[in-house]
Amino acid sequence: MRTCIILNPIAGGVKNIDAIQDRLRGLKAERLCISQQAGDAEKFASESSDFDLIVSAGGDGTLNEVVNGIAQGGCKAALGVLPLGTGNDFARTLGVPTDLETAIGQNVSSGGFSGVVDEKLTPEMKRAWGPLAYLRSAAAAFSELRGYTAKVALDDAQAFELDLYNVIVANGRYVAGGIPVAPEADVADGLLDIVLIAERGPGELAILAAQILLGKHLSSDGIIFRRAKKIAISSRPGMWFNVDGELIGNEPAIFELLPQALRCVVGAA
């Protein structure tokens, strides 16, 4: 099997890059690419269309780039994941162990308050706080909590309008280092799990936050939960969206699932 490994040396979970590189070289992959800047992982993946397996060694942001590169290059390779990031939420969804040695042997977008949280989340904060960095940045962003008047259209149904704080569009189950924000999501069911957090008072929001941490929020009165293949969202004011932790803008957004577009290796390669 022709294998290409794409490594992000500054992923949030990387502590000893020399040891990690030595371990990855020991796998005898035909190609080991090391990204130096944003966009490198996507470029490496798009240039590896003749490989059988492309392994993303990094966090969810690195994985996002690798998947986009595979799609752009028309590649038929399977995707492997070695979780080296702060959150590693897609690896959790697939059941890939989150420590490197065991792994050797997802995906979520959110907008609204989550976008503000992501703006506060710096690489320095990730290195210092690890997975707790997401809660730290949420605390820093809480004073900027604001509502949005959003118009939401699911598949071909007529759009509906509501006031909300946050939109979560998920194919995987986890965000922010293991929070089960879409606890019933199934990466193989061909549907997106959509969680809309409606405007509520501070007391209700505190209760809802606790429910989300436990994955018990889908039946809450403060949540609108739907499944669809496609969702279109526009809002006033413009809502910032992130995809796997990377900000992508605050324009109206359309998310659409492409069933069986990617093969993933979840056991030993």
Protein Blocks (a to p, Z undefined) as FASTA:
>chain_A
ZZdddddfkbfklmblmlmmmmmmmnopabdcddfbehjlmmmmmmmmmbfbdcddddfk
lmmmmmmmmmmnopabdcddddfbfnommmmmnopafbfklmmnoccddehjlmmmmmmm
cfklmmmnmmmlmmmmmmmmmmmgccddddddehjbccdddddfbdcddfbfbeehiaaf
blmbcfklopacddddddddfklmmmmmmmmmnopmmmpmkbccdddfbdcddddddddd
deehiafbjcdcdddddehkbccdfbdZZ
